[in-house]
Amino acid sequence: MERLRGAPVHRNISRTLELHLEAIQVTQARRKDEIGNAANPQSHGVPRWNNEKAVLALAAALRALAGATRRARTALWCALQAALPK
């Protein structure tokens, strides 16, 4: 979009995309934790509560990712509208 406009996009759009990337990275980390806990369900005396905690953390990360994705889509739409010829 910056190439279409010949100018940088608004800083809020850039920040929204950065937050979306952060949400993706957090979700990936929570998913790795959840997979690790599922692969070793009771290793080293870890109680089941930690597994549930990992699943709840993953669910929270997915919810945050969904919100960040909606905001990123809206920001990209706004950037496209600004880049289109009048």
PyMOL Python script that loads the backbone (N, CA, C, O; Angstrom):
from pymol import cmd

cmd.read_pdbstr("""\
ATOM      1  N   MET A   1       0.826  -1.183   0.000  1.00  0.00           N
ATOM      2  CA  MET A   1       0.000   0.000   0.000  1.00  0.00           C
ATOM      3  C   MET A   1       0.874   1.252   0.000  1.00  0.00           C
ATOM      4  O   MET A   1       0.538   2.273  -0.601  1.00  0.00           O
ATOM      5  N   GLU A   2       2.009   1.139   0.695  1.00  0.00           N
ATOM      6  CA  GLU A   2       2.910   2.291   0.707  1.00  0.00           C
ATOM      7  C   GLU A   2       3.439   2.578  -0.697  1.00  0.00           C
ATOM      8  O   GLU A   2       3.630   3.736  -1.069  1.00  0.00           O
ATOM      9  N   ARG A   3       3.669   1.538  -1.462  1.00  0.00           N
ATOM     10  CA  ARG A   3       4.133   1.735  -2.841  1.00  0.00           C
ATOM     11  C   ARG A   3       3.042   2.341  -3.705  1.00  0.00           C
ATOM     12  O   ARG A   3       3.324   3.181  -4.559  1.00  0.00           O
ATOM     13  N   LEU A   4       1.803   1.927  -3.494  1.00  0.00           N
ATOM     14  CA  LEU A   4       0.690   2.491  -4.260  1.00  0.00           C
ATOM     15  C   LEU A   4       0.528   3.982  -3.981  1.00  0.00           C
ATOM     16  O   LEU A   4       0.294   4.776  -4.892  1.00  0.00           O
ATOM     17  N   ARG A   5       0.655   4.341  -2.727  1.00  0.00           N
ATOM     18  CA  ARG A   5       0.479   5.743  -2.346  1.00  0.00           C
ATOM     19  C   ARG A   5       1.711   6.575  -2.627  1.00  0.00           C
ATOM     20  O   ARG A   5       1.612   7.777  -2.872  1.00  0.00           O
ATOM     21  N   GLY A   6       2.872   5.944  -2.593  1.00  0.00           N
ATOM     22  CA  GLY A   6       4.108   6.688  -2.709  1.00  0.00           C
ATOM     23  C   GLY A   6       4.463   7.380  -1.404  1.00  0.00           C
ATOM     24  O   GLY A   6       5.308   8.275  -1.381  1.00  0.00           O
ATOM     25  N   ALA A   7       3.822   6.971  -0.321  1.00  0.00           N
ATOM     26  CA  ALA A   7       4.080   7.553   1.002  1.00  0.00           C
ATOM     27  C   ALA A   7       3.794   6.483   2.056  1.00  0.00           C
ATOM     28  O   ALA A   7       3.043   5.542   1.802  1.00  0.00           O
ATOM     29  N   PRO A   8       4.387   6.629   3.224  1.00  0.00           N
ATOM     30  CA  PRO A   8       4.119   5.644   4.278  1.00  0.00           C
ATOM     31  C   PRO A   8       2.669   5.707   4.751  1.00  0.00           C
ATOM     32  O   PRO A   8       2.007   6.740   4.654  1.00  0.00           O
ATOM     33  N   VAL A   9       2.201   4.578   5.261  1.00  0.00           N
ATOM     34  CA  VAL A   9       0.842   4.527   5.803  1.00  0.00           C
ATOM     35  C   VAL A   9       0.832   5.178   7.191  1.00  0.00           C
ATOM     36  O   VAL A   9       1.885   5.414   7.783  1.00  0.00           O
ATOM     37  N   HIS A  10      -0.347   5.460   7.689  1.00  0.00           N
ATOM     38  CA  HIS A  10      -0.499   6.086   9.004  1.00  0.00           C
ATOM     39  C   HIS A  10       0.122   5.198  10.074  1.00  0.00           C
ATOM     40  O   HIS A  10       0.105   3.973   9.952  1.00  0.00           O
ATOM     41  N   ARG A  11       0.666   5.803  11.114  1.00  0.00           N
ATOM     42  CA  ARG A  11       1.360   5.041  12.156  1.00  0.00           C
ATOM     43  C   ARG A  11       0.423   4.084  12.893  1.00  0.00           C
ATOM     44  O   ARG A  11       0.873   3.053  13.394  1.00  0.00           O
ATOM     45  N   ASN A  12      -0.866   4.405  12.970  1.00  0.00           N
ATOM     46  CA  ASN A  12      -1.810   3.488  13.626  1.00  0.00           C
ATOM     47  C   ASN A  12      -1.949   2.190  12.840  1.00  0.00           C
ATOM     48  O   ASN A  12      -2.115   1.122  13.431  1.00  0.00           O
ATOM     49  N   ILE A  13      -1.883   2.273  11.530  1.00  0.00           N
ATOM     50  CA  ILE A  13      -1.967   1.067  10.708  1.00  0.00           C
ATOM     51  C   ILE A  13      -0.737   0.202  10.936  1.00  0.00           C
ATOM     52  O   ILE A  13      -0.848  -1.013  11.106  1.00  0.00           O
ATOM     53  N   SER A  14       0.421   0.820  10.939  1.00  0.00           N
ATOM     54  CA  SER A  14       1.658   0.073  11.188  1.00  0.00           C
ATOM     55  C   SER A  14       1.634  -0.567  12.571  1.00  0.00           C
ATOM     56  O   SER A  14       2.032  -1.721  12.730  1.00  0.00           O
ATOM     57  N   ARG A  15       1.178   0.166  13.556  1.00  0.00           N
ATOM     58  CA  ARG A  15       1.127  -0.355  14.928  1.00  0.00           C
ATOM     59  C   ARG A  15       0.135  -1.516  15.035  1.00  0.00           C
ATOM     60  O   ARG A  15       0.400  -2.495  15.732  1.00  0.00           O
ATOM     61  N   THR A  16      -0.992  -1.409  14.355  1.00  0.00           N
ATOM     62  CA  THR A  16      -1.979  -2.486  14.373  1.00  0.00           C
ATOM     63  C   THR A  16      -1.394  -3.756  13.785  1.00  0.00           C
ATOM     64  O   THR A  16      -1.637  -4.848  14.299  1.00  0.00           O
ATOM     65  N   LEU A  17      -0.632  -3.626  12.722  1.00  0.00           N
ATOM     66  CA  LEU A  17      -0.010  -4.803  12.108  1.00  0.00           C
ATOM     67  C   LEU A  17       1.073  -5.392  13.013  1.00  0.00           C
ATOM     68  O   LEU A  17       1.249  -6.609  13.053  1.00  0.00           O
ATOM     69  N   GLU A  18       1.796  -4.540  13.735  1.00  0.00           N
ATOM     70  CA  GLU A  18       2.778  -5.032  14.702  1.00  0.00           C
ATOM     71  C   GLU A  18       2.089  -5.810  15.820  1.00  0.00           C
ATOM     72  O   GLU A  18       2.563  -6.871  16.227  1.00  0.00           O
ATOM     73  N   LEU A  19       0.982  -5.287  16.309  1.00  0.00           N
ATOM     74  CA  LEU A  19       0.233  -5.982  17.371  1.00  0.00           C
ATOM     75  C   LEU A  19      -0.325  -7.310  16.879  1.00  0.00           C
ATOM     76  O   LEU A  19      -0.393  -8.277  17.639  1.00  0.00           O
ATOM     77  N   HIS A  20      -0.722  -7.362  15.618  1.00  0.00           N
ATOM     78  CA  HIS A  20      -1.208  -8.616  15.044  1.00  0.00           C
ATOM     79  C   HIS A  20      -0.085  -9.647  15.009  1.00  0.00           C
ATOM     80  O   HIS A  20      -0.300 -10.811  15.347  1.00  0.00           O
ATOM     81  N   LEU A  21       1.102  -9.230  14.604  1.00  0.00           N
ATOM     82  CA  LEU A  21       2.243 -10.136  14.576  1.00  0.00           C
ATOM     83  C   LEU A  21       2.574 -10.632  15.988  1.00  0.00           C
ATOM     84  O   LEU A  21       2.878 -11.810  16.179  1.00  0.00           O
ATOM     85  N   GLU A  22       2.515  -9.742  16.966  1.00  0.00           N
ATOM     86  CA  GLU A  22       2.759 -10.155  18.350  1.00  0.00           C
ATOM     87  C   GLU A  22       1.724 -11.177  18.814  1.00  0.00           C
ATOM     88  O   GLU A  22       2.070 -12.138  19.502  1.00  0.00           O
ATOM     89  N   ALA A  23       0.478 -10.981  18.451  1.00  0.00           N
ATOM     90  CA  ALA A  23      -0.577 -11.927  18.831  1.00  0.00           C
ATOM     91  C   ALA A  23      -0.336 -13.290  18.194  1.00  0.00           C
ATOM     92  O   ALA A  23      -0.583 -14.323  18.816  1.00  0.00           O
ATOM     93  N   ILE A  24       0.144 -13.290  16.961  1.00  0.00           N
ATOM     94  CA  ILE A  24       0.483 -14.553  16.295  1.00  0.00           C
ATOM     95  C   ILE A  24       1.599 -15.260  17.045  1.00  0.00           C
ATOM     96  O   ILE A  24       1.525 -16.466  17.280  1.00  0.00           O
ATOM     97  N   GLN A  25       2.623 -14.525  17.416  1.00  0.00           N
ATOM     98  CA  GLN A  25       3.758 -15.120  18.118  1.00  0.00           C
ATOM     99  C   GLN A  25       3.364 -15.657  19.484  1.00  0.00           C
ATOM    100  O   GLN A  25       3.835 -16.720  19.889  1.00  0.00           O
ATOM    101  N   VAL A  26       2.516 -14.947  20.194  1.00  0.00           N
ATOM    102  CA  VAL A  26       2.042 -15.427  21.503  1.00  0.00           C
ATOM    103  C   VAL A  26       1.226 -16.707  21.321  1.00  0.00           C
ATOM    104  O   VAL A  26       1.384 -17.659  22.086  1.00  0.00           O
ATOM    105  N   THR A  27       0.363 -16.731  20.321  1.00  0.00           N
ATOM    106  CA  THR A  27      -0.448 -17.917  20.060  1.00  0.00           C
ATOM    107  C   THR A  27       0.438 -19.109  19.718  1.00  0.00           C
ATOM    108  O   THR A  27       0.190 -20.221  20.185  1.00  0.00           O
ATOM    109  N   GLN A  28       1.466 -18.886  18.909  1.00  0.00           N
ATOM    110  CA  GLN A  28       2.387 -19.963  18.574  1.00  0.00           C
ATOM    111  C   GLN A  28       3.093 -20.502  19.821  1.00  0.00           C
ATOM    112  O   GLN A  28       3.251 -21.713  19.972  1.00  0.00           O
ATOM    113  N   ALA A  29       3.513 -19.607  20.707  1.00  0.00           N
ATOM    114  CA  ALA A  29       4.187 -20.034  21.934  1.00  0.00           C
ATOM    115  C   ALA A  29       3.238 -20.837  22.830  1.00  0.00           C
ATOM    116  O   ALA A  29       3.627 -21.860  23.392  1.00  0.00           O
ATOM    117  N   ARG A  30       2.000 -20.370  22.959  1.00  0.00           N
ATOM    118  CA  ARG A  30       1.025 -21.097  23.788  1.00  0.00           C
ATOM    119  C   ARG A  30       0.710 -22.468  23.188  1.00  0.00           C
ATOM    120  O   ARG A  30       0.515 -23.440  23.918  1.00  0.00           O
ATOM    121  N   ARG A  31       0.663 -22.539  21.876  1.00  0.00           N
ATOM    122  CA  ARG A  31       0.390 -23.816  21.206  1.00  0.00           C
ATOM    123  C   ARG A  31       1.541 -24.787  21.447  1.00  0.00           C
ATOM    124  O   ARG A  31       1.307 -25.973  21.679  1.00  0.00           O
ATOM    125  N   LYS A  32       2.775 -24.303  21.396  1.00  0.00           N
ATOM    126  CA  LYS A  32       3.927 -25.165  21.675  1.00  0.00           C
ATOM    127  C   LYS A  32       3.877 -25.682  23.105  1.00  0.00           C
ATOM    128  O   LYS A  32       4.165 -26.852  23.358  1.00  0.00           O
ATOM    129  N   ASP A  33       3.507 -24.803  24.048  1.00  0.00           N
ATOM    130  CA  ASP A  33       3.367 -25.229  25.439  1.00  0.00           C
ATOM    131  C   ASP A  33       2.303 -26.304  25.580  1.00  0.00           C
ATOM    132  O   ASP A  33       2.501 -27.306  26.267  1.00  0.00           O
ATOM    133  N   GLU A  34       1.172 -26.085  24.921  1.00  0.00           N
ATOM    134  CA  GLU A  34       0.064 -27.035  25.005  1.00  0.00           C
ATOM    135  C   GLU A  34       0.447 -28.378  24.385  1.00  0.00           C
ATOM    136  O   GLU A  34       0.099 -29.428  24.924  1.00  0.00           O
ATOM    137  N   ILE A  35       1.152 -28.353  23.270  1.00  0.00           N
ATOM    138  CA  ILE A  35       1.596 -29.598  22.628  1.00  0.00           C
ATOM    139  C   ILE A  35       2.592 -30.323  23.520  1.00  0.00           C
ATOM    140  O   ILE A  35       2.530 -31.544  23.662  1.00  0.00           O
ATOM    141  N   GLY A  36       3.513 -29.570  24.123  1.00  0.00           N
ATOM    142  CA  GLY A  36       4.486 -30.175  25.027  1.00  0.00           C
ATOM    143  C   GLY A  36       3.832 -30.826  26.224  1.00  0.00           C
ATOM    144  O   GLY A  36       4.239 -31.911  26.640  1.00  0.00           O
ATOM    145  N   ASN A  37       2.826 -30.183  26.781  1.00  0.00           N
ATOM    146  CA  ASN A  37       2.117 -30.762  27.912  1.00  0.00           C
ATOM    147  C   ASN A  37       1.299 -31.982  27.501  1.00  0.00           C
ATOM    148  O   ASN A  37       1.160 -32.923  28.282  1.00  0.00           O
ATOM    149  N   ALA A  38       0.764 -31.978  26.297  1.00  0.00           N
ATOM    150  CA  ALA A  38      -0.013 -33.127  25.829  1.00  0.00           C
ATOM    151  C   ALA A  38       0.898 -34.317  25.548  1.00  0.00           C
ATOM    152  O   ALA A  38       0.502 -35.464  25.755  1.00  0.00           O
ATOM    153  N   ALA A  39       2.124 -34.051  25.076  1.00  0.00           N
ATOM    154  CA  ALA A  39       3.063 -35.126  24.767  1.00  0.00           C
ATOM    155  C   ALA A  39       3.588 -35.787  26.032  1.00  0.00           C
ATOM    156  O   ALA A  39       3.855 -36.989  26.040  1.00  0.00           O
ATOM    157  N   ASN A  40       3.737 -35.026  27.083  1.00  0.00           N
ATOM    158  CA  ASN A  40       4.232 -35.543  28.364  1.00  0.00           C
ATOM    159  C   ASN A  40       3.197 -35.248  29.447  1.00  0.00           C
ATOM    160  O   ASN A  40       3.405 -34.354  30.268  1.00  0.00           O
ATOM    161  N   PRO A  41       2.089 -35.980  29.462  1.00  0.00           N
ATOM    162  CA  PRO A  41       0.972 -35.612  30.332  1.00  0.00           C
ATOM    163  C   PRO A  41       1.292 -35.590  31.822  1.00  0.00           C
ATOM    164  O   PRO A  41       0.778 -34.726  32.532  1.00  0.00           O
ATOM    165  N   GLN A  42       2.107 -36.491  32.318  1.00  0.00           N
ATOM    166  CA  GLN A  42       2.386 -36.526  33.752  1.00  0.00           C
ATOM    167  C   GLN A  42       3.880 -36.683  34.009  1.00  0.00           C
ATOM    168  O   GLN A  42       4.276 -37.296  35.001  1.00  0.00           O
ATOM    169  N   SER A  43       4.708 -36.137  33.130  1.00  0.00           N
ATOM    170  CA  SER A  43       6.147 -36.295  33.317  1.00  0.00           C
ATOM    171  C   SER A  43       6.620 -35.489  34.524  1.00  0.00           C
ATOM    172  O   SER A  43       6.156 -34.374  34.764  1.00  0.00           O
ATOM    173  N   HIS A  44       7.536 -36.063  35.264  1.00  0.00           N
ATOM    174  CA  HIS A  44       8.160 -35.425  36.415  1.00  0.00           C
ATOM    175  C   HIS A  44       7.139 -34.972  37.457  1.00  0.00           C
ATOM    176  O   HIS A  44       7.353 -33.962  38.128  1.00  0.00           O
ATOM    177  N   GLY A  45       6.058 -35.685  37.599  1.00  0.00           N
ATOM    178  CA  GLY A  45       5.070 -35.386  38.628  1.00  0.00           C
ATOM    179  C   GLY A  45       4.278 -34.118  38.404  1.00  0.00           C
ATOM    180  O   GLY A  45       3.740 -33.554  39.357  1.00  0.00           O
ATOM    181  N   VAL A  46       4.194 -33.660  37.181  1.00  0.00           N
ATOM    182  CA  VAL A  46       3.423 -32.450  36.887  1.00  0.00           C
ATOM    183  C   VAL A  46       1.941 -32.776  37.003  1.00  0.00           C
ATOM    184  O   VAL A  46       1.463 -33.703  36.350  1.00  0.00           O
ATOM    185  N   PRO A  47       1.211 -32.037  37.818  1.00  0.00           N
ATOM    186  CA  PRO A  47      -0.224 -32.330  37.954  1.00  0.00           C
ATOM    187  C   PRO A  47      -1.013 -31.959  36.705  1.00  0.00           C
ATOM    188  O   PRO A  47      -0.548 -31.193  35.861  1.00  0.00           O
ATOM    189  N   ARG A  48      -2.190 -32.505  36.606  1.00  0.00           N
ATOM    190  CA  ARG A  48      -3.063 -32.243  35.466  1.00  0.00           C
ATOM    191  C   ARG A  48      -3.438 -30.771  35.372  1.00  0.00           C
ATOM    192  O   ARG A  48      -3.728 -30.279  34.282  1.00  0.00           O
ATOM    193  N   TRP A  49      -3.439 -30.071  36.479  1.00  0.00           N
ATOM    194  CA  TRP A  49      -3.818 -28.670  36.506  1.00  0.00           C
ATOM    195  C   TRP A  49      -2.977 -27.846  35.547  1.00  0.00           C
ATOM    196  O   TRP A  49      -3.492 -26.909  34.936  1.00  0.00           O
ATOM    197  N   ASN A  50      -1.686 -28.169  35.395  1.00  0.00           N
ATOM    198  CA  ASN A  50      -0.822 -27.429  34.473  1.00  0.00           C
ATOM    199  C   ASN A  50      -1.267 -27.621  33.027  1.00  0.00           C
ATOM    200  O   ASN A  50      -1.163 -26.701  32.216  1.00  0.00           O
ATOM    201  N   ASN A  51      -1.762 -28.813  32.705  1.00  0.00           N
ATOM    202  CA  ASN A  51      -2.270 -29.048  31.354  1.00  0.00           C
ATOM    203  C   ASN A  51      -3.483 -28.175  31.080  1.00  0.00           C
ATOM    204  O   ASN A  51      -3.603 -27.578  30.010  1.00  0.00           O
ATOM    205  N   GLU A  52      -4.369 -28.106  32.042  1.00  0.00           N
ATOM    206  CA  GLU A  52      -5.558 -27.265  31.879  1.00  0.00           C
ATOM    207  C   GLU A  52      -5.166 -25.795  31.799  1.00  0.00           C
ATOM    208  O   GLU A  52      -5.771 -25.024  31.055  1.00  0.00           O
ATOM    209  N   LYS A  53      -4.164 -25.416  32.560  1.00  0.00           N
ATOM    210  CA  LYS A  53      -3.684 -24.038  32.532  1.00  0.00           C
ATOM    211  C   LYS A  53      -3.137 -23.693  31.145  1.00  0.00           C
ATOM    212  O   LYS A  53      -3.367 -22.592  30.644  1.00  0.00           O
ATOM    213  N   ALA A  54      -2.418 -24.627  30.525  1.00  0.00           N
ATOM    214  CA  ALA A  54      -1.872 -24.402  29.185  1.00  0.00           C
ATOM    215  C   ALA A  54      -2.990 -24.273  28.155  1.00  0.00           C
ATOM    216  O   ALA A  54      -2.906 -23.445  27.247  1.00  0.00           O
ATOM    217  N   VAL A  55      -4.023 -25.077  28.289  1.00  0.00           N
ATOM    218  CA  VAL A  55      -5.152 -25.009  27.361  1.00  0.00           C
ATOM    219  C   VAL A  55      -5.897 -23.686  27.519  1.00  0.00           C
ATOM    220  O   VAL A  55      -6.299 -23.076  26.528  1.00  0.00           O
ATOM    221  N   LEU A  56      -6.078 -23.245  28.750  1.00  0.00           N
ATOM    222  CA  LEU A  56      -6.746 -21.963  28.991  1.00  0.00           C
ATOM    223  C   LEU A  56      -5.907 -20.797  28.460  1.00  0.00           C
ATOM    224  O   LEU A  56      -6.453 -19.827  27.935  1.00  0.00           O
ATOM    225  N   ALA A  57      -4.584 -20.892  28.597  1.00  0.00           N
ATOM    226  CA  ALA A  57      -3.705 -19.850  28.060  1.00  0.00           C
ATOM    227  C   ALA A  57      -3.788 -19.824  26.535  1.00  0.00           C
ATOM    228  O   ALA A  57      -3.775 -18.754  25.927  1.00  0.00           O
ATOM    229  N   LEU A  58      -3.872 -20.997  25.924  1.00  0.00           N
ATOM    230  CA  LEU A  58      -4.018 -21.071  24.469  1.00  0.00           C
ATOM    231  C   LEU A  58      -5.348 -20.468  24.035  1.00  0.00           C
ATOM    232  O   LEU A  58      -5.404 -19.740  23.044  1.00  0.00           O
ATOM    233  N   ALA A  59      -6.405 -20.760  24.759  1.00  0.00           N
ATOM    234  CA  ALA A  59      -7.719 -20.205  24.425  1.00  0.00           C
ATOM    235  C   ALA A  59      -7.708 -18.678  24.529  1.00  0.00           C
ATOM    236  O   ALA A  59      -8.281 -17.994  23.681  1.00  0.00           O
ATOM    237  N   ALA A  60      -7.067 -18.152  25.548  1.00  0.00           N
ATOM    238  CA  ALA A  60      -6.972 -16.693  25.700  1.00  0.00           C
ATOM    239  C   ALA A  60      -6.151 -16.088  24.563  1.00  0.00           C
ATOM    240  O   ALA A  60      -6.491 -15.023  24.047  1.00  0.00           O
ATOM    241  N   ALA A  61      -5.078 -16.762  24.177  1.00  0.00           N
ATOM    242  CA  ALA A  61      -4.251 -16.276  23.078  1.00  0.00           C
ATOM    243  C   ALA A  61      -5.024 -16.297  21.761  1.00  0.00           C
ATOM    244  O   ALA A  61      -4.892 -15.381  20.949  1.00  0.00           O
ATOM    245  N   LEU A  62      -5.820 -17.327  21.549  1.00  0.00           N
ATOM    246  CA  LEU A  62      -6.629 -17.403  20.326  1.00  0.00           C
ATOM    247  C   LEU A  62      -7.686 -16.300  20.292  1.00  0.00           C
ATOM    248  O   LEU A  62      -7.967 -15.732  19.236  1.00  0.00           O
ATOM    249  N   ARG A  63      -8.261 -16.004  21.443  1.00  0.00           N
ATOM    250  CA  ARG A  63      -9.246 -14.921  21.501  1.00  0.00           C
ATOM    251  C   ARG A  63      -8.591 -13.580  21.173  1.00  0.00           C
ATOM    252  O   ARG A  63      -9.152 -12.774  20.431  1.00  0.00           O
ATOM    253  N   ALA A  64      -7.398 -13.345  21.732  1.00  0.00           N
ATOM    254  CA  ALA A  64      -6.664 -12.110  21.444  1.00  0.00           C
ATOM    255  C   ALA A  64      -6.260 -12.058  19.978  1.00  0.00           C
ATOM    256  O   ALA A  64      -6.285 -10.991  19.364  1.00  0.00           O
ATOM    257  N   LEU A  65      -5.890 -13.200  19.416  1.00  0.00           N
ATOM    258  CA  LEU A  65      -5.516 -13.250  18.000  1.00  0.00           C
ATOM    259  C   LEU A  65      -6.712 -12.928  17.112  1.00  0.00           C
ATOM    260  O   LEU A  65      -6.570 -12.225  16.112  1.00  0.00           O
ATOM    261  N   ALA A  66      -7.874 -13.431  17.464  1.00  0.00           N
ATOM    262  CA  ALA A  66      -9.074 -13.135  16.668  1.00  0.00           C
ATOM    263  C   ALA A  66      -9.358 -11.634  16.655  1.00  0.00           C
ATOM    264  O   ALA A  66      -9.670 -11.068  15.607  1.00  0.00           O
ATOM    265  N   GLY A  67      -9.252 -10.999  17.800  1.00  0.00           N
ATOM    266  CA  GLY A  67      -9.468  -9.552  17.868  1.00  0.00           C
ATOM    267  C   GLY A  67      -8.414  -8.787  17.093  1.00  0.00           C
ATOM    268  O   GLY A  67      -8.730  -7.829  16.388  1.00  0.00           O
ATOM    269  N   ALA A  68      -7.152  -9.207  17.220  1.00  0.00           N
ATOM    270  CA  ALA A  68      -6.068  -8.542  16.497  1.00  0.00           C
ATOM    271  C   ALA A  68      -6.224  -8.721  14.989  1.00  0.00           C
ATOM    272  O   ALA A  68      -5.894  -7.823  14.214  1.00  0.00           O
ATOM    273  N   THR A  69      -6.726  -9.882  14.579  1.00  0.00           N
ATOM    274  CA  THR A  69      -6.938 -10.128  13.152  1.00  0.00           C
ATOM    275  C   THR A  69      -8.028  -9.217  12.609  1.00  0.00           C
ATOM    276  O   THR A  69      -7.879  -8.664  11.519  1.00  0.00           O
ATOM    277  N   ARG A  70      -9.111  -9.052  13.340  1.00  0.00           N
ATOM    278  CA  ARG A  70     -10.172  -8.138  12.905  1.00  0.00           C
ATOM    279  C   ARG A  70      -9.652  -6.715  12.772  1.00  0.00           C
ATOM    280  O   ARG A  70      -9.947  -6.023  11.797  1.00  0.00           O
ATOM    281  N   ARG A  71      -8.873  -6.284  13.765  1.00  0.00           N
ATOM    282  CA  ARG A  71      -8.322  -4.923  13.702  1.00  0.00           C
ATOM    283  C   ARG A  71      -7.339  -4.773  12.548  1.00  0.00           C
ATOM    284  O   ARG A  71      -7.306  -3.729  11.896  1.00  0.00           O
ATOM    285  N   ALA A  72      -6.540  -5.803  12.288  1.00  0.00           N
ATOM    286  CA  ALA A  72      -5.578  -5.736  11.179  1.00  0.00           C
ATOM    287  C   ALA A  72      -6.302  -5.678   9.837  1.00  0.00           C
ATOM    288  O   ALA A  72      -5.905  -4.929   8.946  1.00  0.00           O
ATOM    289  N   ARG A  73      -7.353  -6.461   9.696  1.00  0.00           N
ATOM    290  CA  ARG A  73      -8.124  -6.420   8.444  1.00  0.00           C
ATOM    291  C   ARG A  73      -8.728  -5.042   8.223  1.00  0.00           C
ATOM    292  O   ARG A  73      -8.714  -4.527   7.104  1.00  0.00           O
ATOM    293  N   THR A  74      -9.252  -4.450   9.271  1.00  0.00           N
ATOM    294  CA  THR A  74      -9.829  -3.113   9.161  1.00  0.00           C
ATOM    295  C   THR A  74      -8.753  -2.089   8.811  1.00  0.00           C
ATOM    296  O   THR A  74      -8.970  -1.218   7.969  1.00  0.00           O
ATOM    297  N   ALA A  75      -7.599  -2.195   9.455  1.00  0.00           N
ATOM    298  CA  ALA A  75      -6.506  -1.262   9.174  1.00  0.00           C
ATOM    299  C   ALA A  75      -6.036  -1.392   7.732  1.00  0.00           C
ATOM    300  O   ALA A  75      -5.766  -0.388   7.072  1.00  0.00           O
ATOM    301  N   LEU A  76      -5.937  -2.619   7.241  1.00  0.00           N
ATOM    302  CA  LEU A  76      -5.517  -2.810   5.847  1.00  0.00           C
ATOM    303  C   LEU A  76      -6.566  -2.279   4.879  1.00  0.00           C
ATOM    304  O   LEU A  76      -6.220  -1.739   3.828  1.00  0.00           O
ATOM    305  N   TRP A  77      -7.829  -2.425   5.218  1.00  0.00           N
ATOM    306  CA  TRP A  77      -8.888  -1.865   4.368  1.00  0.00           C
ATOM    307  C   TRP A  77      -8.767  -0.352   4.319  1.00  0.00           C
ATOM    308  O   TRP A  77      -8.897   0.251   3.253  1.00  0.00           O
ATOM    309  N   CYS A  78      -8.518   0.265   5.474  1.00  0.00           N
ATOM    310  CA  CYS A  78      -8.346   1.724   5.518  1.00  0.00           C
ATOM    311  C   CYS A  78      -7.141   2.154   4.693  1.00  0.00           C
ATOM    312  O   CYS A  78      -7.201   3.154   3.979  1.00  0.00           O
ATOM    313  N   ALA A  79      -6.051   1.406   4.788  1.00  0.00           N
ATOM    314  CA  ALA A  79      -4.857   1.730   4.014  1.00  0.00           C
ATOM    315  C   ALA A  79      -5.143   1.609   2.521  1.00  0.00           C
ATOM    316  O   ALA A  79      -4.670   2.425   1.730  1.00  0.00           O
ATOM    317  N   LEU A  80      -5.905   0.607   2.138  1.00  0.00           N
ATOM    318  CA  LEU A  80      -6.260   0.440   0.724  1.00  0.00           C
ATOM    319  C   LEU A  80      -7.126   1.600   0.255  1.00  0.00           C
ATOM    320  O   LEU A  80      -6.913   2.125  -0.838  1.00  0.00           O
ATOM    321  N   GLN A  81      -8.093   2.005   1.060  1.00  0.00           N
ATOM    322  CA  GLN A  81      -8.951   3.119   0.687  1.00  0.00           C
ATOM    323  C   GLN A  81      -8.138   4.394   0.490  1.00  0.00           C
ATOM    324  O   GLN A  81      -8.424   5.187  -0.407  1.00  0.00           O
ATOM    325  N   ALA A  82      -7.131   4.587   1.326  1.00  0.00           N
ATOM    326  CA  ALA A  82      -6.289   5.766   1.208  1.00  0.00           C
ATOM    327  C   ALA A  82      -5.361   5.677  -0.014  1.00  0.00           C
ATOM    328  O   ALA A  82      -4.950   6.697  -0.567  1.00  0.00           O
ATOM    329  N   ALA A  83      -5.041   4.443  -0.424  1.00  0.00           N
ATOM    330  CA  ALA A  83      -4.111   4.259  -1.542  1.00  0.00           C
ATOM    331  C   ALA A  83      -4.803   4.326  -2.893  1.00  0.00           C
ATOM    332  O   ALA A  83      -4.157   4.600  -3.904  1.00  0.00           O
ATOM    333  N   LEU A  84      -6.107   4.080  -2.926  1.00  0.00           N
ATOM    334  CA  LEU A  84      -6.826   4.094  -4.200  1.00  0.00           C
ATOM    335  C   LEU A  84      -6.908   5.515  -4.750  1.00  0.00           C
ATOM    336  O   LEU A  84      -6.988   6.483  -3.995  1.00  0.00           O
ATOM    337  N   PRO A  85      -6.886   5.621  -6.070  1.00  0.00           N
ATOM    338  CA  PRO A  85      -7.025   6.969  -6.655  1.00  0.00           C
ATOM    339  C   PRO A  85      -8.403   7.543  -6.363  1.00  0.00           C
ATOM    340  O   PRO A  85      -9.385   6.805  -6.284  1.00  0.00           O
ATOM    341  N   LYS A  86      -8.472   8.812  -6.209  1.00  0.00           N
ATOM    342  CA  LYS A  86      -9.731   9.483  -5.853  1.00  0.00           C
ATOM    343  C   LYS A  86     -10.647   9.614  -7.028  1.00  0.00           C
ATOM    344  O   LYS A  86     -11.745  10.154  -6.898  1.00  0.00           O
TER     345      LYS A  86
END
""", "prot")
cmd.dss("prot")
cmd.show_as("cartoon", "prot")
cmd.util.cbc("prot")
cmd.orient("prot")
